[in-house]
């Protein structure tokens, strides 16, 4: 036919371009036709009038919530998102405090130091610790610790028996030290192991006599001291020991000398035949404990570690032990350093942390659980009282303890735990033992000496002595060291008095004299002393508790705006802080007797956060060191910070033939229905589209919420053919 049919489009532009379905990047650009609005490149002319208005409003961004939390009131207020906590007695170990996350988080928190959380409904400061006696022995080359403390009572005096290499001392509740065994570090050998039966102590060393060095076992009443003669039980010619672990269990002494296991009575005069000898000559035994039907001994060889079980035979007047059975094998690389049975459980201290095992009261079989505590040092000792276990660990790298609540089982063989007593300041010292002082509730714990280094040179002018070490020592002014086998005038406890170089340090001696610089025997050593710490009556100066990160169960950003702490602040103070995801802390306010515990605005951080934690710093009273604040809980409030979305509803014309506001006519038969189908396809897919208001220049990403088409007669001569009005509702994203 002559000319161009309307279905063929126009010479300047194809039909598809008029529809808008192939516009580049789904963006419409007006050319000769003045469209008002476009959706993903599909253009329209507004059909706005009083009956069909353009409506623009905020999209709903909140859902109705009801209170389904175990803690009341969490979702009960309009506007605020609330999180509260009124007890922390289930211990540390969570990262996020989202009670509906499936993880056990109720009454738990992220971190604490210097506070007691195990009284339900309150947090208080722990007692401070004081150093009472230095320790001089470092960790043994095998990884064993020489230090241990044992609860004892003598002459109506409560205290602990401290084993520290060459020395064994009694320390009472006042911190007073009584020498019990006092070997000379220069001439005698160490005490390799010690135990007691409540009235008498038994220990093992090597004694050289007549040119022969032999294993020797001694005993002495706990009422004695270093001036009291030791009673030799027996010695073994031709045998020396380098590793010993021993304990008094089931009315007998169980002793592991090197790689062999023995049992003997407190009146024994000879060493009996070994119950068991490990086939590996350098096998290291580490711990002994007993349950009802069995005695257990732990040990390791290289990176493999096991717990052996010796059951009891009922034949004879005194039950005898049967042969060893492997009761448990640890994961490769995890070494058992201590075991203790208490209340139906075996607590296992390893190179990785602490586990708890169920112990059968029928055959003594054990089943251990997962690591409860993961530590940066091996766990060498435990003590028990009521439902609690105190573990010799560290607190943030400083000497201290971790407490486990065996009465709060979170999951199978996983129990609540928290940091406990610690001594602030020293770092790098390994906590090796813990015990109560006799029948009291006062704790004592000890650390090993650090960095035993060989001495390569010595000298003294008047009272100023200088030692040179074979490697860098890391000492600073005021450090206490223990010098052994260097010189009678220099040996013993000394204090660094001048700024040292990397390999030399200076101290002041009690007597005056001159010692010329000279090479010394390689047996001469210097060790940075450790300490025995005793719990005091005063509270520690400050402590803190940090909550789990609060995110209200969603990754959307929130505005954390309000916080209130509850408790009694008549003594000391409670400081409120916010903690961001990066660990930045912002101090908000301190409650005290002068500042009421009011709800405060948390203006820092200033921007919205995905999650936030709160830190509560407790400080003891400035006048009475035995009193401090009582923190009972907190409530935090936030609002959702998700960017608000807009709902837009607008009418547009959709006819085959249309005319713009400049009287430019365009279109063809079937065009309106094609555009309707294009929009319906976009709506059905639910994809994000580009919305353009060509009259204002605004462009937004959006989804189509609803399309309503009303077919009608063309309103005037500007429109013709099939068509009507489209009501389009979109929501920006």
Secondary structure as the mmCIF struct_conf table of DSSP 4:
data_model
#
loop_
_struct_conf.conf_type_id
_struct_conf.id
_struct_conf.beg_label_comp_id
_struct_conf.beg_label_asym_id
_struct_conf.beg_label_seq_id
_struct_conf.end_label_comp_id
_struct_conf.end_label_asym_id
_struct_conf.end_label_seq_id
BEND BEND1 UNK A 3 UNK A 3
HELX_RH_3T_P HELX_RH_3T_P1 UNK A 6 UNK A 8
STRN STRN1 UNK A 10 UNK A 10
TURN_TY1_P TURN_TY1_P1 UNK A 11 UNK A 12
STRN STRN2 UNK A 13 UNK A 13
HELX_RH_AL_P HELX_RH_AL_P1 UNK A 15 UNK A 19
TURN_TY1_P TURN_TY1_P2 UNK A 20 UNK A 22
HELX_RH_3T_P HELX_RH_3T_P2 UNK A 24 UNK A 26
BEND BEND2 UNK A 31 UNK A 33
BEND BEND3 UNK A 36 UNK A 36
STRN STRN3 UNK A 37 UNK A 39
TURN_TY1_P TURN_TY1_P3 UNK A 40 UNK A 41
STRN STRN4 UNK A 42 UNK A 46
BEND BEND4 UNK A 50 UNK A 52
STRN STRN5 UNK A 55 UNK A 58
HELX_LH_PP_P HELX_LH_PP_P1 UNK A 59 UNK A 60
BEND BEND5 UNK A 69 UNK A 71
TURN_TY1_P TURN_TY1_P4 UNK A 72 UNK A 75
BEND BEND6 UNK A 77 UNK A 79
STRN STRN6 UNK A 81 UNK A 85
TURN_TY1_P TURN_TY1_P5 UNK A 89 UNK A 90
STRN STRN7 UNK A 92 UNK A 92
BEND BEND7 UNK A 95 UNK A 95
STRN STRN8 UNK A 96 UNK A 96
TURN_TY1_P TURN_TY1_P6 UNK A 99 UNK A 100
BEND BEND8 UNK A 101 UNK A 103
TURN_TY1_P TURN_TY1_P7 UNK A 106 UNK A 107
STRN STRN9 UNK A 109 UNK A 109
BEND BEND9 UNK A 110 UNK A 110
STRN STRN10 UNK A 111 UNK A 113
BEND BEND10 UNK A 114 UNK A 114
STRN STRN11 UNK A 115 UNK A 116
BEND BEND11 UNK A 119 UNK A 119
TURN_TY1_P TURN_TY1_P8 UNK A 120 UNK A 121
STRN STRN12 UNK A 123 UNK A 123
STRN STRN13 UNK A 124 UNK A 125
HELX_LH_PP_P HELX_LH_PP_P2 UNK A 126 UNK A 126
STRN STRN14 UNK A 127 UNK A 135
STRN STRN15 UNK A 138 UNK A 138
TURN_TY1_P TURN_TY1_P9 UNK A 141 UNK A 142
BEND BEND12 UNK A 143 UNK A 143
STRN STRN16 UNK A 148 UNK A 154
TURN_TY1_P TURN_TY1_P10 UNK A 155 UNK A 156
STRN STRN17 UNK A 157 UNK A 164
TURN_TY1_P TURN_TY1_P11 UNK A 165 UNK A 166
STRN STRN18 UNK A 167 UNK A 172
TURN_TY1_P TURN_TY1_P12 UNK A 173 UNK A 174
STRN STRN19 UNK A 177 UNK A 182
TURN_TY1_P TURN_TY1_P13 UNK A 185 UNK A 187
BEND BEND13 UNK A 188 UNK A 188
HELX_LH_PP_P HELX_LH_PP_P3 UNK A 189 UNK A 190
STRN STRN20 UNK A 193 UNK A 196
BEND BEND14 UNK A 198 UNK A 199
STRN STRN21 UNK A 200 UNK A 209
TURN_TY1_P TURN_TY1_P14 UNK A 210 UNK A 211
STRN STRN22 UNK A 212 UNK A 221
TURN_TY1_P TURN_TY1_P15 UNK A 222 UNK A 223
TURN_TY1_P TURN_TY1_P16 UNK A 226 UNK A 227
BEND BEND15 UNK A 228 UNK A 228
HELX_LH_PP_P HELX_LH_PP_P4 UNK A 229 UNK A 230
STRN STRN23 UNK A 231 UNK A 236
TURN_TY1_P TURN_TY1_P17 UNK A 237 UNK A 238
BEND BEND16 UNK A 242 UNK A 242
STRN STRN24 UNK A 244 UNK A 249
TURN_TY1_P TURN_TY1_P18 UNK A 250 UNK A 251
STRN STRN25 UNK A 252 UNK A 257
TURN_TY1_P TURN_TY1_P19 UNK A 258 UNK A 259
STRN STRN26 UNK A 260 UNK A 264
TURN_TY1_P TURN_TY1_P20 UNK A 266 UNK A 267
BEND BEND17 UNK A 270 UNK A 270
BEND BEND18 UNK A 275 UNK A 275
STRN STRN27 UNK A 276 UNK A 277
BEND BEND19 UNK A 279 UNK A 280
TURN_TY1_P TURN_TY1_P21 UNK A 281 UNK A 282
STRN STRN28 UNK A 284 UNK A 290
BEND BEND20 UNK A 292 UNK A 293
STRN STRN29 UNK A 294 UNK A 301
TURN_TY1_P TURN_TY1_P22 UNK A 302 UNK A 303
STRN STRN30 UNK A 304 UNK A 313
BEND BEND21 UNK A 316 UNK A 318
STRN STRN31 UNK A 320 UNK A 321
STRN STRN32 UNK A 325 UNK A 329
HELX_LH_PP_P HELX_LH_PP_P5 UNK A 330 UNK A 331
TURN_TY1_P TURN_TY1_P23 UNK A 332 UNK A 333
STRN STRN33 UNK A 336 UNK A 342
TURN_TY1_P TURN_TY1_P24 UNK A 343 UNK A 344
STRN STRN34 UNK A 345 UNK A 350
BEND BEND22 UNK A 351 UNK A 352
STRN STRN35 UNK A 353 UNK A 359
TURN_TY1_P TURN_TY1_P25 UNK A 361 UNK A 363
STRN STRN36 UNK A 366 UNK A 368
BEND BEND23 UNK A 372 UNK A 372
STRN STRN37 UNK A 373 UNK A 374
BEND BEND24 UNK A 376 UNK A 377
STRN STRN38 UNK A 382 UNK A 385
TURN_TY1_P TURN_TY1_P26 UNK A 386 UNK A 387
STRN STRN39 UNK A 388 UNK A 395
TURN_TY1_P TURN_TY1_P27 UNK A 396 UNK A 397
STRN STRN40 UNK A 398 UNK A 411
TURN_TY1_P TURN_TY1_P28 UNK A 412 UNK A 413
STRN STRN41 UNK A 414 UNK A 422
BEND BEND25 UNK A 424 UNK A 425
BEND BEND26 UNK A 428 UNK A 428
HELX_LH_PP_P HELX_LH_PP_P6 UNK A 429 UNK A 430
STRN STRN42 UNK A 431 UNK A 436
TURN_TY1_P TURN_TY1_P29 UNK A 438 UNK A 439
BEND BEND27 UNK A 440 UNK A 441
STRN STRN43 UNK A 443 UNK A 447
STRN STRN44 UNK A 449 UNK A 449
STRN STRN45 UNK A 450 UNK A 461
TURN_TY1_P TURN_TY1_P30 UNK A 462 UNK A 463
STRN STRN46 UNK A 464 UNK A 469
BEND BEND28 UNK A 470 UNK A 471
TURN_TY1_P TURN_TY1_P31 UNK A 477 UNK A 478
STRN STRN47 UNK A 480 UNK A 484
BEND BEND29 UNK A 485 UNK A 486
TURN_TY1_P TURN_TY1_P32 UNK A 488 UNK A 490
STRN STRN48 UNK A 492 UNK A 495
STRN STRN49 UNK A 496 UNK A 496
BEND BEND30 UNK A 498 UNK A 498
BEND BEND31 UNK A 502 UNK A 503
STRN STRN50 UNK A 504 UNK A 508
BEND BEND32 UNK A 510 UNK A 511
STRN STRN51 UNK A 515 UNK A 518
TURN_TY1_P TURN_TY1_P33 UNK A 522 UNK A 523
STRN STRN52 UNK A 525 UNK A 528
STRN STRN53 UNK A 530 UNK A 539
HELX_LH_PP_P HELX_LH_PP_P7 UNK A 540 UNK A 540
BEND BEND33 UNK A 541 UNK A 541
STRN STRN54 UNK A 542 UNK A 546
HELX_LH_PP_P HELX_LH_PP_P8 UNK A 547 UNK A 548
STRN STRN55 UNK A 549 UNK A 550
TURN_TY1_P TURN_TY1_P34 UNK A 552 UNK A 553
BEND BEND34 UNK A 556 UNK A 556
STRN STRN56 UNK A 558 UNK A 568
BEND BEND35 UNK A 570 UNK A 572
STRN STRN57 UNK A 573 UNK A 579
TURN_TY1_P TURN_TY1_P35 UNK A 581 UNK A 582
STRN STRN58 UNK A 585 UNK A 591
STRN STRN59 UNK A 592 UNK A 592
TURN_TY1_P TURN_TY1_P36 UNK A 593 UNK A 594
STRN STRN60 UNK A 595 UNK A 595
STRN STRN61 UNK A 600 UNK A 601
BEND BEND36 UNK A 605 UNK A 605
BEND BEND37 UNK A 607 UNK A 607
STRN STRN62 UNK A 609 UNK A 609
BEND BEND38 UNK A 610 UNK A 610
STRN STRN63 UNK A 612 UNK A 612
STRN STRN64 UNK A 613 UNK A 619
BEND BEND39 UNK A 622 UNK A 623
TURN_TY1_P TURN_TY1_P37 UNK A 625 UNK A 626
STRN STRN65 UNK A 630 UNK A 640
HELX_LH_PP_P HELX_LH_PP_P9 UNK A 642 UNK A 645
STRN STRN66 UNK A 646 UNK A 659
TURN_TY1_P TURN_TY1_P38 UNK A 661 UNK A 662
STRN STRN67 UNK A 665 UNK A 667
TURN_TY1_P TURN_TY1_P39 UNK A 669 UNK A 670
HELX_RH_AL_P HELX_RH_AL_P2 UNK A 671 UNK A 685
TURN_TY1_P TURN_TY1_P40 UNK A 686 UNK A 686
STRN STRN68 UNK A 689 UNK A 693
TURN_TY1_P TURN_TY1_P41 UNK A 694 UNK A 697
STRN STRN69 UNK A 698 UNK A 711
BEND BEND40 UNK A 715 UNK A 716
TURN_TY1_P TURN_TY1_P42 UNK A 717 UNK A 718
STRN STRN70 UNK A 720 UNK A 732
#
